[in-house]
């Protein structure tokens, strides 16, 4: 018998359009109540911290979830605008029952989401999310559960938002030992959560940083900027002459970062994994000589790591699943091509874009090499990722034309490339990723598979 599947929680919490189910004023309140019951069943007098990104809807969703938590006896602390890993850090370091983040990460401003960290700073297990979901649906069927007219919201708890954010910034500043005062950085905060901590953090370490896209207005998060558009940062750096040693760009909740070298070339998560793995390996800190990547990571990364005596394991897409494989294998480093990098040689429990930026700067200073030099031998197989908007997510094995197209493509590649076809965990999209030794073959295979998906399932 197959395991029950989650209907609300995806690979990174609950996502949707703000104001529509499951992110209405009623449902977000009930999500808070269901989460509160879960926390209260395991912890006496539970406390939780809530943080949010810069979307227009984040404040009211945070308030409603907080009211739901408070209604069942959870003491709620607000950290205001803060990065996702900042919430994970606070939950863990303050020994709280949970950390809740209101963010849809890289999605458009009209979307939002709710993700939850347990008291140890790790994302909730699939089984725990499923149990919370069951209670949410039970509450939705009970009209009296949504009655909050008698709700008495407790006064804001101390410490305040600024103090909570400062504690996170100080923890990051302690994670590097090199003198970063000579590093020249252009940082794109994507008008997202990094605007709240990035400038103060870099300033505290003496980094020569210039910041762009640090004026969020509730609707401009990720808009033509940030980690969704690293080429914009690259173009700015390329046109600036020799002003910057590197560029860093964050997504909406700053749990990931992408980079650009001094010439403006984009350096993705695969390349960062290579640089970090070699550095840890040289120090004897890369446990089991192992790195955990995902099914989307390029074959070129695997090949380069192998030449350095490092093996690469692949996990499912999602930093949650990368972390699960890291804990299972004991690996101290893992991450995704998209820029989620998890360092377990310290106490991090999730991807952290700000930490990744500091760690990369630290390596550049200690090695005396530029970012371009550090990644110069990474031979990347031509890769294409195509998204197809779908009306429903039927398993591809149950769609004959798609199944046949994938099998034909795998025979054509004959081991000299890779195909990954999967559904997005956060959007109604099918993703086709193809790697091949030639650009021509890669494009032809991608088009063939994407075309069949479009015909069978596309909108």
C-alpha positions, 0 to 999 in steps of 0.5 A, a space after each residue: 500500500 502506498 504512503 499517503 501524500 501531502 496535499 498542502 505541503 510541498 518540497 518547501 512548505 505550503 505555497 500559493 497565491 496570497 489571499 487564495 486557499 490555502 493562504 486566506 485569512 481563515 486558513 492561515 489562522 487554522 494553519 497556526 492553530 494546527 501547528 500550535 496543537 502539534 507543538 503543544 503535544 510535544 512541548 509544555 508551554 511552547 514558544 515559537 519565532 515568526 519571521 517574514 520576507 518583504 512581500 506585501 502579504 507577509 505581515 498579515 499572514 504572519 499575524 494570522 499564523 501567530 494568532 492561530 498559534 497564540 489561540 492554543 497557548 503558544 507564546 509567539 516572538 516576531 523577528 520581523 523581516 529576516 532570512 529563512 536561515 535566520 529563523 532556523 538559527 533563532 529557533 535552535 539557539 533560543 531553544 524554541 519549539 519552532 520557527 515559522 517563515 512567511 515567504 515564497 522564496 523565489 516566487 512572484 510577489 503575489 505568491 506567499 508561503 509558510 514553512 516551519 522549522 522544528 526546535 532543532 533548526 531542521 525542517 519538519 519531516 514529511 510525516 509530521 507535515 502530513 499529520 499537521 495537514 490532517 488537522 488543518 483539514 479537520 479544522 476547516 470542516 469545523 466552522 467553530 474552529 475559525 471563530 477568533 472573535 474572543 481571541 486575546 492576542 498576547 503583547 509582543 514578546 521580548 526580545 524585540 525584532 531588532 535584537 533577534 536579527 542582531 543575534 543572527 548577524 553576530 552568529 554569521 560574523 563569527 563563522 569566518 576567520 579571515 580578514 575580509 576588509 580588502 574584498 570588494 563585493 557587489 551584492 544584489 539583495 533582490 529587494 527581499 529578506 537579505 535587505 534586513 541583514 546583509 548590509 549590517 553583516 558585511 559592514 560589521 566585517 569590514 567588507 567593501 560592499 556596494 548594495 543594489 536592490 535594497 528598496 523593497 516596496 512589497 511588490 518588487 521582490 525578485 523582480 528583474 533582480 536577485 538570484 533569479 536573474 544573476 545575469 543582471 548582476 554579471 552585466 553590471 560587474 562586467 561594465 564596472 571595469 575592475 571595481 569588484 572582486 566578485 558579486 553575490 545575489 540572493 533570492 527572496 528569503 536569502 536561503 541561497 546565493 549565486 555569484 559572479 566572478 570579477 569578469 561578470 560570469 555567473 558562478 552557480 551552486 555546483 561551482 560553489 560546491 566544488 570550491 568549498 569541497 576542495 577547501 574543506 578536503 584540504 583542511 581534512 574537514 570534509 567528512 568521508 570525502 563526500 559531497 551531497 548534490 542533487 539530481 540537477 547537478 551537472 556531470 561536470 561537477 561529479 567529474 571535477 570532484 572525482 579528480 580531487 578524490 571526492 565522491 558525490 552523492 545525489 539526493 532529490 531536489 530540495 535542500 530538505 532532501 539534501 540535508 537528509 542525505 547529508 545526515 544519513 551519510 555523515 557528509 559535512 557539505 551539500 547543496 544545489 545548483 540553484 545556490 542552496 549550500 549547507 555547511 555542516 562543519 558548523 551548526 547550520 541546519 539549512 541553506 544560508 545565502 549570507 553564510 555561503 557568501 562569507 564562506 566563499 569570500 573567506 576561501 578567496 582571501 585564504 587561497 589568494 586566488 580569484 573566484 574565476 581561478 578557483 572554478 577554472 577547471 570545472 568543465 560543464 556539460 551543456 545543460 538545458 532546463 525547460 519548464 512547462 506549465 501543466 494543468 495536473 501532475 500525473 506521474 510521467 510513467 502513466 503518460 505513454 507518449 512522455 514515457 516513450 520520449 524519455 526512453 528514446 532519449 536515454 537510448 540516444 544518450 547511451 550514458 553520455 549525458 543525463 535526463 531528469 524529468 520531474 514536477 516542481 514541488 512548489 508550482 504547477 510546472 514540469 521541469 525537463 533537464 537534459 545534459 549532453 556532450 553537444 549543444 545540438 543533441 541537448 536542445 533536440 532531446 529537451 524539445 522532444 520531451 517538453 513537446 510531449 509533456 505540453 501536448 499531454 498535460 500542458 495548459 
